[in-house]
Structure formats: C-alpha cells, structure tokens
C-alpha cells in the first residue's frame, strides 16, 4: 500500500498534464482500452489464466461502473483545481471506506484506527481549503473538489465490495473483468470524442501520461489493492493513501509546477501522522 500511494500520486500529476489537452470522456476511455490490453496480457499470457466468461458477471459491471465514475470525476476535477487539492480529497476515502465496510462486510473500525482516520482527514481538509481558516469557516469548497468528492465516494464503496464480490478468481483475471466493465460504461460518453481525436497533434506528454495511467496506475495499483484488500481491513487498506498529498507535493515540485505553500505542506504532514498512528496498530 505504500507503493500504491506513490503510484496514485503520479496519476494526479500526470493526469493533470493530459487533462489540459483532451476532454475527460475520450481520455478515460482511451486509458481503459489500453488497460484492457495490458490486463489481458498479464492474465491470459503471463499468468496463463484460462479465458472464460466469469460467473455473476454483474459483479464486474457494478465494480467497473464505480471505477469509471471515479476516473471521470478525477479528470473533470483537474480542469478546475490542482493535483494537490484532488489528492487531498482522495485522502478522505479511507474514512468513507470504513463507513461502507460495516454494512458491506460487517467490519467495525476500532477506536485507534478511527482516531488515525480522523487525524489524517483533518490534515486533508486543511489542504483542500489551502490552509485558509476563513475558507474553512465559510466552507468555501472549489468546484473541482466537489466533483472529485463524488468520485471518491464511488471508490470508497469499491474497496469493501472487492472483498464481498471475490469468488476465488485469480487477481489478474478479476482485474481484467473489472477493466472491461469500466470500459463498457465509458464507451457511450467517450467513443465519439476518441474517434474524432487528432492523435498526430497530441503532444508527447499526453501519450506518456496515458501510458502511465493505463499501465502503472490502473493495472499496477489494481493488483496492489486486490492483494491488500484480502489481507487488511478496508479502513486500513486505503489509509496508506494518506501519503498521497505528500508525494504529490514532492512530484509537482520536481516537475517544475511549483512547490506547495508551507500551510498546505503542514496539512499533508498532519495527514501522514494520522497514517503513522494507524499503520502501527494491529489489524
């Protein structure tokens, strides 16, 4: 999950580069079509999983729909706000995931874990409001943050559902069918824009960003999330995502997009402290 946090941080920064050039719908569809190829190569080529239609295919349509909404809202949000702000909204996910874990899995969040979640969420809120106390008191939330918050709710529900819907399939096969399910939802809104895209006019940065999102973020993080979801409580799984704003701040600075203000960096540090508390607690 530490590696998951690093890879997710990259998705916000590189996704922001791609979102400046393409609309969210065709961009997300392009990314998932590439991911289908990658996941198919992994599942049916590298791991030699037999190709067969899954039982209860509705599971993958539902999970794919949740992930498709999450990804669309991320790209929509990046048109209005910064990667650091969207990364901060992402860190609210573990608290919501803990809430969903009770009705979905019957998992109760222990007091120590809940304390870590609340501390980290407080740091995330500080980053979302850019360290501005007046904005917090006025609840001055940006458009991009509100859009992505809806997607984060979808992802928070997705995490416990992975465990609920698991029927013993290999992780790579499970991931492949979730990706197919997501692509099916994305075809209606995105296919026209993708067909009309002049790929020869796209800058190299867009190709690099989409490749990163399709191969590293989607395929790589799914396998990491699948592995962790079967071994950790839902609230702790995404708790490691609390490091995301810190990694985004570092990456944005290294990419030359500017460094976060000390007030914003303080919020990211508080969020990381919440993770530290939670990580060392017993499962």
N, C-alpha and C positions, 0 to 999 in steps of 0.2 A: 504493500500500500504506500510505502514511501516512494517507490519508483512510480506508482500510479500518480501521485501528487506532482512529481516532476513532469511527467508526460502531459498531464492535464494542463499544467501551467503553460506549456508550449502551445497547446491548442488555442488558448485565448490570444496569445501574441500573434501566432501565425494566422489564426482565423481572422484577426483584425486586419491583417495585410490583404487577405483575399476578399474580405467583405467590402473593401474600398473599390473593388473593380467589378464584382459580379453581384447580382441580386441573390438573396438568401435561398430562394426555392431551387433554381437550377444549380447553384453552388453546392447545396446539401445533397441533391440527387446525384450529381457528378461524383461527389465524395463517396456516397454509399454504393454506387455502381462499381467503383474501383475497389471498395472494401469487400464486396461480394466475391470478386476475382481473387483477392488475397486470402480471404477466409476459405474459399473453395480449394485453393492450392494447399493451404495448411491442413484442412480437414480430410480431403479425399486424396491428396497427393503425399504430403509429408507424413501424416499420421495414419494413412490407409484406412480411414473410417468408411465402411460400406455406404454407398449413396442410396438412400431410401427416404421416401416421404415420412415425416415424423408423425407419430400418433398425437392426437389432440392438437392439430396444427393451429387452432385458435390461440393457443398459448403464445406462439411466436408472433402472431398478428397483433395481439394486445401489447406484448413487450416491445415489438418493433414500433408500434404507434407511439408509445410513451417516449422512446428514444428519438424518434423522428421529430416530435414536438419539442423535445429538449434542444436538439441541434438547430432547428429552425429558429427558435427564440434566441439562441445564442448569437446567431448571425444577425438577426433583426436588431438585437440589443447593441451589437458592436457598431451599428450605424449611428447610434445616439450617444454612446458612452465609451469609456476606456476599457481596455483589457483588465486593468487592476480592479475597477469597480465591478465588472462582471465576475471576476474571480472571487471577489468578496461576497457577492450574492451566492455564488456556488458554495461557499463555506457554511451557509445556513442549512444546507441539505442534511447533514447528519442529525440535526435536531428534529427535522421533519421526518427523516427516515426512522428515528427512534419512535416517533409517534405512530407511524404506519406499522411498525413491527409488532405492536400489541394486537391490533385486530387481524393482521395478516398471518402472523406466526405465533402469536401468544407470548412473545418475548417482552419482558418488563425491563426497563432501563434502571440499573442500580443507581443509588444516590450519588456515588462517586463519579460514575460515568456522566450522569446528568449534570453534575457540577462542572465537569470539564467541558461539556457541550455548551453550557450557558456562558462560561467564561470566554470560550472561543467565539460564540455567537456575538457577544458584546464587542469583541475586537473587530468582527466582521462588520457590524453595524457602524462602528467608528470609521472604517474605511469607506463604506458605502456613502456615508454623509461627508466624506472628505475631511474628517476631523473638525467639522464645523458644529459647535454646540448649538448655535442659533438654528441651523438647518435641522438638527435632531429634534429640537423643541418644536419647530414648525412642521416636522415630518415632511421635509422638502425632498421627496424621492424623485429621482430623474425618470424620464420615460423609458430609457434603456434598462434601468434596474428593475422597473415594474414588469416589463416584457419578459426579461430573463427569469424573474421570480416565478412566473407561471411555468416555465420550462423546468426549473429546479424542483418544483412540486412533482412533476411527472417523473423526474429521475429519482427523487426520494422514494416514491412508490415502487419504482422499478427494482430497487435493490432487494427489499424483502421478497418481492414476487419471484426473483430468480430462484431463491431457495424454495419457495412454495410450489413453483412450477417444475422443479427439477424432477425428472423421471429416470435418472441414471444415465442420460446420454453423455458421451464424451464432450468436454467443454468446447472444443473447437467446432463440433457439429452443432451444438446448442447455439454458439455464437454465429455460425453461418446462417441458421434459420432465423435468428433474431434480425440479422442484417437484411435478409430477404424480406422479412416482414416490414422493416422500416422503409425499404425501397418501394414496396408496393404502395405505401401511404404517400410517398414523396413523388411518385410519377405524375399523378393528376396536376398538382400545382407547379411542378418543375420541368416537365418534359418539353413544353413549348419553348421556354426560355433557353434550355440547354441546346435544343436543336438550332435555335437562331443565334447562338453564341459564335462569334468570330474568334476561334481559338488561336489563329495566327496573330491576332492583335493583342493577345493577353501577355502581360509581362512575365518574365521567368519566375518572379516571386510568387505569382499565383499558382503556377504548376508545382513549385516547391511546397507551398502551403497546403495545397490539396493532397499532394502525395504524403506529406507528414500526417495530415488529418486522417487519410484513408488507411495508411499502413500502420503508423506508430500509435496514433491516438485511438482509433476505432478498434483495430484488430488487437493491438498490444494491450490496451487498457481493459478491453473486454475479458481477455484471458486472465489478467491480474485480478480483476473484480470478481470474476467467476470463482477463481481459486480462493480468494479471501472470504467471499460470501458464504462458502461452505464450511469455513473454519472459525469465523468470528461472528459475534452478534452484529446485527445490522447497524446499530448505532456506532459501534467501534470501526466498522469497515470504512465508512466514509469520513470518520473522524480524522483520518490521515489527510483528507483533502483540505484540512485547516491550514496546511502548509502552503497551499496553492497561492494565496496572495503574496507571500514572501518570495516564492520562486518567480512569480510574475514580475514583481518589482525588480528583482535581480535581472531577469531576462530582458525586460523593457529597457533597463539602463544599459545593458550590454549591447542591445540592438541599436542604441543611439536614439531612442524615443523619449529620453528624459528620465530622470530619477524622481521617485515619489518624494513628496514633502516629508519632513520629519514627523508631522502629525499623523499622516497616513501610514508611515512606516511603523509608528508606535502601535497603531491598531493591528497591523499584521503581526507584530511581536506578541501582543496580548493573545491573539488567536493561536499562535504557536505554543504559548504557555498552556492554553487550555488543552491542546493536543498532548503536551508532555504529561500533564496530570492524568489524562485518560489512558494514554498508551501503557503506562506502567501499572495500571490497575488490573487485577485478574479478570479473565473473561467471565 
